[in-house]
Amino acid sequence: MPPRKTTFTRDPAFAARVLEATARLRDEAGALRFGDPVAWVYNPLQYAWDLHRQYVERWGASPRKVLMLGMNPGPWGMAQTGVPFGEVGFVKGWLGLDAPVGKPVPEHPKRPVLGLDCPRSEVSGRRLWGFFAETFGAPERFFTDHVIVNYCPLVFMEEGARNRTPDKLPAAEAAPLFAACDRRLTALVDLYRPRFVLGVGAFARGKLEVLFGPKAPARPGGHRPEVIGQILHPSPASPAANRGWAEAAGRQFAEMGVWG
């Protein structure tokens, strides 16, 4: 079990620095173009910026012990809300966020963005936020020591609306996108100064290893986390996650000493 302690704080100046780094990634990623089989690209940091800003100002506005990193938005989570793993019910309920959400242009008819009115629930987000809500109770207890961010801000879809993850992009398209994502992730780690950085899944863990692991380039004055780890991704595409994701994640947090 995590420790039952401490004081939750919000620093508007800190939030502004996080949002500055994120807005830079929003604009850099939004200027990139992608070819077949990617036919549609959503950038929720553009059309759902107000909700993302609320998330940072309310729940990500001070240094943290633990930074968790996801890959990129899901079509029924962050693509709808602008919040990492942003399952609508938990964004409205547990996180208490409420702001208008616009529309991507163009918008795929099979993947409409309805914001907080979206009737679909994202399984990954429901599992992840549900686990933390059950474990910690009040969100202030969770966010005292933890923050969750995504590596890449973009949603990629093929012509028929099939999701395509950023690790499947051709190297020439991935290189400028990942360079921008790396810059923002490095800026966030320097701001939050976490002891633990945890990839939600293997892709995110790999990015953390490249940037902050023992073979990472030296960054004089930059923050280097003490522990790089990984928790099982809560996706329903993972057989292991479907056999009991919350129990597996709880064991992983304990084994890494995150809640020791």
Summary of the structure (lengths in Angstrom):
residues: 260
radius of gyration: 17.2
end to end distance: 8.0
largest distance: 50.2
contacts: 854
relative contact order: 0.17
helix: 45%
strand: 10%
